[in-house]
Amino acid sequence: MIENQPPVGNAPATSEAASEHDRPSSEPQFVYQGDDQTALQGILDSAFTPHATEVIGRKPLNARFKVVHQGKIQVYDLSYGTDVKILPVRPPAYYAIRIGHAGRAAITHHGRTMPFSPTIVSPGQVLSNTWGADAAARIMCVPRDLVDDAVRGELGDAPTSPVQFENLLDPRVPDIANWLRLATLFSTMIDSGVLDGPSLAAAHFEHLLVHTLLRTTQHELTDALAERRGTAGPAALRRAMAYCEDNAARPISVAQIAEAALVSTRTVHELFRTHLNSTPLAYLRRVRLAGAHADLVAIAEGNAAPRTVAYVAQRWGFPHTGRFSRAYREAYGRFPGETLRPRSTSPNDEGETDIPFPAPA
Protein backbone atom coordinates (compact mmCIF):
# COMPACT_ATOMS: atom_id res chain seq x y z
CA MET A 1 0.00 0.00 0.00
CA ILE A 2 1.59 3.28 -1.14
CA GLU A 3 0.35 6.37 0.64
CA ASN A 4 0.77 9.74 -1.13
CA GLN A 5 4.36 9.16 -2.12
CA PRO A 6 6.37 12.43 -2.01
CA PRO A 7 9.35 12.92 -4.32
CA VAL A 8 12.16 10.91 -2.75
CA GLY A 9 15.81 10.76 -3.76
CA ASN A 10 16.06 10.74 -7.55
CA ALA A 11 12.36 10.18 -8.17
CA PRO A 12 10.89 12.56 -10.78
CA ALA A 13 8.73 15.35 -9.44
CA THR A 14 6.73 18.24 -10.80
CA SER A 15 8.16 21.74 -10.33
CA GLU A 16 5.61 22.39 -7.58
CA ALA A 17 6.55 19.19 -5.79
CA ALA A 18 10.24 19.90 -6.20
CA SER A 19 9.74 23.29 -4.57
CA GLU A 20 8.12 21.60 -1.59
CA HIS A 21 10.98 19.09 -1.46
CA ASP A 22 13.58 21.86 -1.30
CA ARG A 23 12.08 23.25 1.89
CA PRO A 24 13.11 21.42 5.05
CA SER A 25 10.22 19.40 6.40
CA SER A 26 10.42 17.29 9.50
CA GLU A 27 6.85 16.06 9.60
CA PRO A 28 7.06 12.23 9.28
CA GLN A 29 5.37 10.79 6.19
CA PHE A 30 4.80 7.09 5.60
CA VAL A 31 5.80 6.47 1.99
CA TYR A 32 5.21 2.75 2.09
CA GLN A 33 3.69 0.20 4.40
CA GLY A 34 2.87 -3.30 3.20
CA ASP A 35 4.04 -6.51 1.52
CA ASP A 36 4.42 -5.57 -2.18
CA GLN A 37 8.13 -6.14 -2.78
CA THR A 38 8.08 -4.68 -6.30
CA ALA A 39 6.48 -1.43 -5.15
CA LEU A 40 8.81 -1.18 -2.17
CA GLN A 41 11.86 -1.86 -4.36
CA GLY A 42 11.02 1.00 -6.71
CA ILE A 43 10.59 3.45 -3.84
CA LEU A 44 13.79 2.42 -2.08
CA ASP A 45 15.79 2.47 -5.33
CA SER A 46 14.73 6.12 -5.73
CA ALA A 47 15.40 7.05 -2.12
CA PHE A 48 18.77 5.31 -1.87
CA THR A 49 20.49 3.60 -4.83
CA PRO A 50 19.43 0.70 -7.07
CA HIS A 51 19.91 -2.52 -5.13
CA ALA A 52 18.79 -6.12 -4.97
CA THR A 53 16.59 -7.22 -2.09
CA GLU A 54 16.38 -10.91 -1.26
CA VAL A 55 13.84 -12.10 1.27
CA ILE A 56 15.57 -14.89 3.19
CA GLY A 57 13.21 -15.19 6.16
CA ARG A 58 10.15 -17.34 6.64
CA LYS A 59 7.92 -14.44 7.58
CA PRO A 60 6.19 -12.53 4.78
CA LEU A 61 7.44 -9.04 3.94
CA ASN A 62 5.86 -6.40 6.18
CA ALA A 63 7.88 -3.31 5.34
CA ARG A 64 7.58 0.20 6.69
CA PHE A 65 9.39 3.12 5.05
CA LYS A 66 8.94 6.57 6.50
CA VAL A 67 10.33 9.95 5.43
CA VAL A 68 11.29 11.54 8.74
CA HIS A 69 13.02 14.67 7.43
CA GLN A 70 13.47 16.19 3.99
CA GLY A 71 15.89 19.05 3.66
CA LYS A 72 19.33 19.09 2.11
CA ILE A 73 19.84 16.07 4.34
CA GLN A 74 17.21 13.32 4.29
CA VAL A 75 16.35 11.11 7.26
CA TYR A 76 14.41 7.87 6.82
CA ASP A 77 13.07 5.10 9.04
CA LEU A 78 13.06 1.62 7.48
CA SER A 79 12.14 -1.90 8.51
CA TYR A 80 11.27 -5.03 6.51
CA GLY A 81 9.44 -7.21 9.02
CA THR A 82 11.29 -10.28 7.78
CA ASP A 83 14.88 -11.40 7.25
CA VAL A 84 16.34 -9.82 4.11
CA LYS A 85 19.71 -9.46 2.40
CA ILE A 86 20.55 -6.24 0.55
CA LEU A 87 23.20 -5.91 -2.16
CA PRO A 88 23.58 -2.60 -4.04
CA VAL A 89 23.52 -2.85 -7.82
CA ARG A 90 25.15 0.56 -8.09
CA PRO A 91 27.33 2.29 -5.47
CA PRO A 92 25.63 5.25 -3.76
CA ALA A 93 26.38 8.81 -4.86
CA TYR A 94 25.70 10.11 -1.34
CA TYR A 95 26.77 9.37 2.23
CA ALA A 96 24.47 6.90 4.01
CA ILE A 97 24.82 7.20 7.77
CA ARG A 98 23.09 4.64 9.92
CA ILE A 99 22.77 6.62 13.13
CA GLY A 100 20.93 3.94 15.05
CA HIS A 101 19.02 0.69 14.81
CA ALA A 102 17.13 -1.89 16.81
CA GLY A 103 17.10 -5.65 16.28
CA ARG A 104 19.45 -7.96 14.41
CA ALA A 105 21.38 -6.44 11.48
CA ALA A 106 24.94 -6.41 10.13
CA ILE A 107 27.07 -4.98 7.32
CA THR A 108 29.64 -6.85 5.26
CA HIS A 109 32.47 -5.07 3.42
CA HIS A 110 35.23 -6.97 1.62
CA GLY A 111 34.29 -10.08 3.54
CA ARG A 112 34.49 -8.34 6.93
CA THR A 113 31.37 -8.12 9.07
CA MET A 114 30.89 -4.99 11.16
CA PRO A 115 28.16 -3.55 13.36
CA PHE A 116 25.17 -2.21 11.46
CA SER A 117 25.23 1.13 13.21
CA PRO A 118 26.58 3.65 13.75
CA THR A 119 28.28 3.46 10.34
CA ILE A 120 28.91 5.52 7.21
CA VAL A 121 28.82 4.29 3.63
CA SER A 122 30.64 6.78 1.40
CA PRO A 123 29.95 7.42 -2.30
CA GLY A 124 31.37 4.64 -4.46
CA GLN A 125 31.41 2.00 -1.72
CA VAL A 126 29.50 -1.26 -2.13
CA LEU A 127 28.47 -2.88 1.13
CA SER A 128 26.02 -5.71 1.55
CA ASN A 129 23.85 -5.86 4.63
CA THR A 130 21.44 -8.23 6.28
CA TRP A 131 18.36 -7.31 8.28
CA GLY A 132 16.58 -9.50 10.79
CA ALA A 133 12.81 -9.55 11.00
CA ASP A 134 13.02 -7.40 14.14
CA ALA A 135 15.44 -4.86 12.66
CA ALA A 136 14.51 -1.20 12.24
CA ALA A 137 16.96 1.55 11.34
CA ARG A 138 17.18 5.31 11.08
CA ILE A 139 19.27 6.33 8.08
CA MET A 140 20.61 9.80 7.32
CA CYS A 141 21.48 10.55 3.69
CA VAL A 142 23.95 13.39 3.10
CA PRO A 143 24.55 14.58 -0.50
CA ARG A 144 28.17 14.63 -1.60
CA ASP A 145 27.99 18.34 -2.47
CA LEU A 146 27.34 19.24 1.18
CA VAL A 147 30.52 17.47 2.25
CA ASP A 148 32.44 19.01 -0.67
CA ASP A 149 31.22 22.48 0.36
CA ALA A 150 32.32 21.84 3.94
CA VAL A 151 35.80 20.80 2.73
CA ARG A 152 35.99 23.92 0.56
CA GLY A 153 35.09 26.08 3.54
CA GLU A 154 37.79 24.45 5.68
CA LEU A 155 40.63 24.00 3.18
CA GLY A 156 39.84 26.48 0.41
CA ASP A 157 39.24 23.89 -2.33
CA ALA A 158 36.68 21.16 -2.86
CA PRO A 159 37.99 17.57 -3.03
CA THR A 160 38.47 16.09 -6.50
CA SER A 161 36.87 12.83 -5.39
CA PRO A 162 34.40 11.95 -2.64
CA VAL A 163 35.80 12.02 0.89
CA GLN A 164 36.01 8.42 2.11
CA PHE A 165 35.09 8.11 5.77
CA GLU A 166 36.00 5.12 7.88
CA ASN A 167 32.89 2.97 7.90
CA LEU A 168 32.57 2.41 11.62
CA LEU A 169 31.70 5.37 13.84
CA ASP A 170 33.28 4.14 17.04
CA PRO A 171 31.41 5.67 20.01
CA ARG A 172 34.41 4.93 22.25
CA VAL A 173 36.21 7.82 20.55
CA PRO A 174 35.15 10.98 22.46
CA ASP A 175 34.79 13.26 19.40
CA ILE A 176 32.75 10.67 17.54
CA ALA A 177 30.62 10.07 20.63
CA ASN A 178 29.94 13.82 20.73
CA TRP A 179 28.93 13.83 17.06
CA LEU A 180 26.61 10.89 17.61
CA ARG A 181 24.98 12.77 20.47
CA LEU A 182 24.50 15.73 18.14
CA ALA A 183 22.94 13.48 15.48
CA THR A 184 20.73 11.93 18.16
CA LEU A 185 19.65 15.40 19.30
CA PHE A 186 18.77 16.28 15.70
CA SER A 187 16.82 13.04 15.49
CA THR A 188 15.03 13.74 18.78
CA MET A 189 14.10 17.26 17.71
CA ILE A 190 12.70 15.85 14.47
CA ASP A 191 10.58 13.36 16.39
CA SER A 192 9.33 16.03 18.79
CA GLY A 193 8.23 18.34 15.96
CA VAL A 194 10.51 21.21 16.96
CA LEU A 195 11.89 21.40 13.42
CA ASP A 196 8.52 21.10 11.65
CA GLY A 197 7.53 23.66 9.04
CA PRO A 198 9.53 26.25 7.09
CA SER A 199 12.43 27.27 9.28
CA LEU A 200 16.13 28.04 9.06
CA ALA A 201 16.71 26.00 12.21
CA ALA A 202 16.79 22.66 10.39
CA ALA A 203 19.12 24.02 7.69
CA HIS A 204 21.54 25.38 10.29
CA PHE A 205 21.46 22.05 12.14
CA GLU A 206 22.22 20.20 8.89
CA HIS A 207 25.18 22.51 8.26
CA LEU A 208 26.48 21.87 11.77
CA LEU A 209 26.13 18.10 11.38
CA VAL A 210 28.15 18.01 8.15
CA HIS A 211 30.96 20.28 9.35
CA THR A 212 31.35 18.49 12.68
CA LEU A 213 31.22 15.10 10.96
CA LEU A 214 34.15 16.20 8.83
CA ARG A 215 36.10 17.36 11.88
CA THR A 216 35.44 14.44 14.22
CA THR A 217 35.73 11.33 12.03
CA GLN A 218 38.60 9.65 10.23
CA HIS A 219 39.12 10.13 6.49
CA GLU A 220 41.90 11.02 4.07
CA LEU A 221 41.67 14.77 4.88
CA THR A 222 41.74 14.40 8.67
CA ASP A 223 45.40 15.48 9.02
CA ALA A 224 45.02 18.45 6.66
CA LEU A 225 41.98 19.69 8.57
CA ALA A 226 43.74 19.30 11.92
CA GLU A 227 46.77 21.20 10.62
CA ARG A 228 44.60 24.06 9.38
CA ARG A 229 42.71 24.29 12.66
CA GLY A 230 45.98 24.44 14.54
CA THR A 231 47.19 27.48 12.62
CA ALA A 232 44.90 30.15 11.28
CA GLY A 233 41.40 28.80 11.72
CA PRO A 234 38.78 28.25 9.02
CA ALA A 235 39.46 29.08 5.38
CA ALA A 236 36.99 31.98 5.44
CA LEU A 237 38.93 33.58 8.29
CA ARG A 238 42.22 33.10 6.44
CA ARG A 239 40.73 34.78 3.38
CA ALA A 240 39.52 37.71 5.50
CA MET A 241 42.91 38.09 7.18
CA ALA A 242 44.74 37.93 3.86
CA TYR A 243 42.45 40.59 2.40
CA CYS A 244 43.16 42.90 5.34
CA GLU A 245 46.90 42.35 4.97
CA ASP A 246 46.90 42.87 1.19
CA ASN A 247 44.71 45.98 1.31
CA ALA A 248 45.70 47.58 4.62
CA ALA A 249 46.87 50.78 2.91
CA ARG A 250 43.49 51.19 1.19
CA PRO A 251 40.18 52.37 2.69
CA ILE A 252 38.24 49.10 3.10
CA SER A 253 35.06 48.20 4.96
CA VAL A 254 33.78 45.20 6.89
CA ALA A 255 31.44 44.48 3.98
CA GLN A 256 34.42 44.26 1.62
CA ILE A 257 36.30 42.00 4.05
CA ALA A 258 33.27 39.71 4.27
CA GLU A 259 32.88 39.67 0.49
CA ALA A 260 36.54 38.67 0.08
CA ALA A 261 36.03 35.90 2.67
CA LEU A 262 32.91 34.67 0.81
CA VAL A 263 30.74 34.99 3.92
CA SER A 264 28.21 37.45 5.35
CA THR A 265 29.25 40.44 7.47
CA ARG A 266 27.67 38.74 10.48
CA THR A 267 29.69 35.57 9.89
CA VAL A 268 32.97 37.43 9.44
CA HIS A 269 32.37 39.20 12.76
CA GLU A 270 31.73 35.80 14.41
CA LEU A 271 34.90 34.32 12.89
CA PHE A 272 37.12 37.09 14.21
CA ARG A 273 35.45 37.01 17.62
CA THR A 274 35.62 33.22 17.98
CA HIS A 275 39.13 32.60 16.67
CA LEU A 276 40.98 35.86 17.35
CA ASN A 277 38.94 37.46 20.14
CA SER A 278 38.82 40.55 17.95
CA THR A 279 36.79 42.29 15.26
CA PRO A 280 37.60 42.70 11.54
CA LEU A 281 38.32 46.42 11.93
CA ALA A 282 40.41 45.91 15.07
CA TYR A 283 42.48 43.32 13.21
CA LEU A 284 42.81 45.70 10.25
CA ARG A 285 44.06 48.42 12.60
CA ARG A 286 46.67 46.01 14.01
CA VAL A 287 47.85 45.24 10.46
CA ARG A 288 48.05 48.96 9.65
CA LEU A 289 49.96 49.73 12.85
CA ALA A 290 52.40 46.92 12.06
CA GLY A 291 52.92 48.32 8.56
CA ALA A 292 53.45 51.82 9.90
CA HIS A 293 55.88 50.51 12.51
CA ALA A 294 57.89 48.68 9.85
CA ASP A 295 58.06 51.84 7.73
CA LEU A 296 59.20 53.99 10.67
CA VAL A 297 61.92 51.49 11.59
CA ALA A 298 63.10 51.30 7.96
CA ILE A 299 63.28 55.12 7.77
CA ALA A 300 65.13 55.33 11.09
CA GLU A 301 67.67 52.73 9.91
CA GLY A 302 68.21 54.53 6.62
CA ASN A 303 66.65 51.72 4.58
CA ALA A 304 63.84 53.93 3.24
CA ALA A 305 63.48 57.50 2.04
CA PRO A 306 63.04 60.07 4.84
CA ARG A 307 59.35 60.65 5.61
CA THR A 308 57.37 62.34 8.38
CA VAL A 309 55.16 60.63 10.92
CA ALA A 310 52.14 62.29 9.28
CA TYR A 311 53.10 60.82 5.90
CA VAL A 312 53.47 57.32 7.31
CA ALA A 313 50.19 57.66 9.21
CA GLN A 314 48.34 58.76 6.06
CA ARG A 315 49.91 55.98 4.02
CA TRP A 316 48.56 53.36 6.42
CA GLY A 317 45.04 54.71 6.66
CA PHE A 318 45.31 56.96 9.73
CA PRO A 319 44.10 60.43 8.67
CA HIS A 320 44.41 61.91 12.16
CA THR A 321 48.06 62.01 13.21
CA GLY A 322 47.31 62.55 16.89
CA ARG A 323 45.05 59.50 17.09
CA PHE A 324 47.63 57.47 15.19
CA SER A 325 50.32 58.49 17.69
CA ARG A 326 48.18 57.41 20.64
CA ALA A 327 47.27 54.06 19.03
CA TYR A 328 50.92 53.50 18.13
CA ARG A 329 52.08 54.22 21.67
CA GLU A 330 49.49 51.78 23.09
CA ALA A 331 50.79 49.07 20.75
CA TYR A 332 54.55 49.69 20.90
CA GLY A 333 55.14 51.56 24.14
CA ARG A 334 56.56 54.69 22.51
CA PHE A 335 55.40 57.47 20.20
CA PRO A 336 56.07 57.11 16.45
CA GLY A 337 58.39 60.14 16.53
CA GLU A 338 60.63 58.27 18.95
CA THR A 339 60.85 55.30 16.59
CA LEU A 340 61.57 57.63 13.70
CA ARG A 341 64.66 59.15 15.35
CA PRO A 342 67.97 57.79 14.04
CA ARG A 343 68.92 54.56 15.83
CA SER A 344 71.58 54.71 18.51
CA THR A 345 73.57 51.92 20.11
CA SER A 346 72.16 52.55 23.58
CA PRO A 347 70.57 49.53 25.29
CA ASN A 348 67.19 51.26 25.25
CA ASP A 349 67.11 51.26 21.47
CA GLU A 350 68.28 47.74 20.84
CA GLY A 351 64.78 46.27 21.11
CA GLU A 352 63.12 48.50 18.54
CA THR A 353 61.87 45.64 16.37
CA ASP A 354 61.15 43.21 19.16
CA ILE A 355 57.40 43.64 18.63
CA PRO A 356 56.81 43.20 14.89
CA PHE A 357 53.05 43.07 15.27
CA PRO A 358 50.99 44.89 17.88
CA ALA A 359 49.24 42.80 20.49
CA PRO A 360 45.43 42.72 20.34
CA ALA A 361 43.74 45.54 22.17
LINFENMO-V797435 format. One record per residue. N is the residue number from 1. SS is DSSP state (A for helix, B for strand, O for the rest). Layout:
BEGIN
((N/SS) (N/SS))
END
This chain:
BEGIN
((1/O) (2/B) (3/O) (4/O) (5/O) (6/O) (7/O) (8/O) (9/O) (10/O) (11/O) (12/O) (13/O) (14/O) (15/A) (16/A) (17/A) (18/A) (19/A) (20/A) (21/A) (22/A) (23/O) (24/O) (25/B) (26/O) (27/O) (28/O) (29/B) (30/B) (31/B) (32/B) (33/B) (34/B) (35/O) (36/O) (37/A) (38/A) (39/A) (40/A) (41/A) (42/A) (43/A) (44/A) (45/A) (46/A) (47/A) (48/O) (49/O) (50/O) (51/B) (52/B) (53/B) (54/B) (55/B) (56/O) (57/O) (58/O) (59/O) (60/O) (61/O) (62/O) (63/B) (64/B) (65/B) (66/B) (67/B) (68/B) (69/B) (70/B) (71/O) (72/O) (73/B) (74/B) (75/B) (76/B) (77/B) (78/B) (79/B) (80/O) (81/O) (82/O) (83/O) (84/B) (85/B) (86/B) (87/B) (88/B) (89/O) (90/O) (91/O) (92/O) (93/O) (94/B) (95/B) (96/B) (97/B) (98/B) (99/B) (100/B) (101/B) (102/B) (103/O) (104/O) (105/B) (106/B) (107/B) (108/B) (109/B) (110/O) (111/O) (112/B) (113/B) (114/B) (115/B) (116/O) (117/O) (118/O) (119/B) (120/B) (121/B) (122/O) (123/O) (124/O) (125/O) (126/O) (127/O) (128/B) (129/B) (130/B) (131/B) (132/O) (133/O) (134/O) (135/O) (136/B) (137/B) (138/B) (139/B) (140/B) (141/B) (142/B) (143/B) (144/A) (145/A) (146/A) (147/A) (148/A) (149/A) (150/A) (151/A) (152/A) (153/A) (154/A) (155/A) (156/O) (157/O) (158/O) (159/O) (160/O) (161/O) (162/O) (163/O) (164/O) (165/O) (166/O) (167/O) (168/B) (169/O) (170/O) (171/O) (172/O) (173/O) (174/A) (175/A) (176/A) (177/A) (178/A) (179/A) (180/A) (181/A) (182/A) (183/A) (184/A) (185/A) (186/A) (187/A) (188/A) (189/A) (190/A) (191/A) (192/A) (193/O) (194/O) (195/O) (196/O) (197/O) (198/O) (199/O) (200/A) (201/A) (202/A) (203/A) (204/A) (205/A) (206/A) (207/A) (208/A) (209/A) (210/A) (211/A) (212/A) (213/A) (214/A) (215/A) (216/A) (217/O) (218/O) (219/O) (220/O) (221/O) (222/A) (223/A) (224/A) (225/A) (226/A) (227/A) (228/A) (229/A) (230/O) (231/O) (232/O) (233/O) (234/O) (235/A) (236/A) (237/A) (238/A) (239/A) (240/A) (241/A) (242/A) (243/A) (244/A) (245/A) (246/A) (247/O) (248/O) (249/O) (250/O) (251/O) (252/O) (253/O) (254/A) (255/A) (256/A) (257/A) (258/A) (259/A) (260/A) (261/A) (262/O) (263/O) (264/O) (265/A) (266/A) (267/A) (268/A) (269/A) (270/A) (271/A) (272/A) (273/A) (274/A) (275/A) (276/A) (277/O) (278/O) (279/O) (280/A) (281/A) (282/A) (283/A) (284/A) (285/A) (286/A) (287/A) (288/A) (289/A) (290/A) (291/A) (292/A) (293/A) (294/A) (295/A) (296/A) (297/A) (298/A) (299/A) (300/A) (301/O) (302/O) (303/O) (304/O) (305/O) (306/O) (307/O) (308/O) (309/A) (310/A) (311/A) (312/A) (313/A) (314/A) (315/A) (316/O) (317/O) (318/O) (319/O) (320/O) (321/A) (322/A) (323/A) (324/A) (325/A) (326/A) (327/A) (328/A) (329/A) (330/A) (331/A) (332/A) (333/O) (334/O) (335/O) (336/A) (337/A) (338/A) (339/A) (340/A) (341/O) (342/O) (343/O) (344/O) (345/O) (346/O) (347/A) (348/A) (349/A) (350/O) (351/O) (352/O) (353/O) (354/O) (355/O) (356/O) (357/O) (358/O) (359/O) (360/O) (361/O))
END
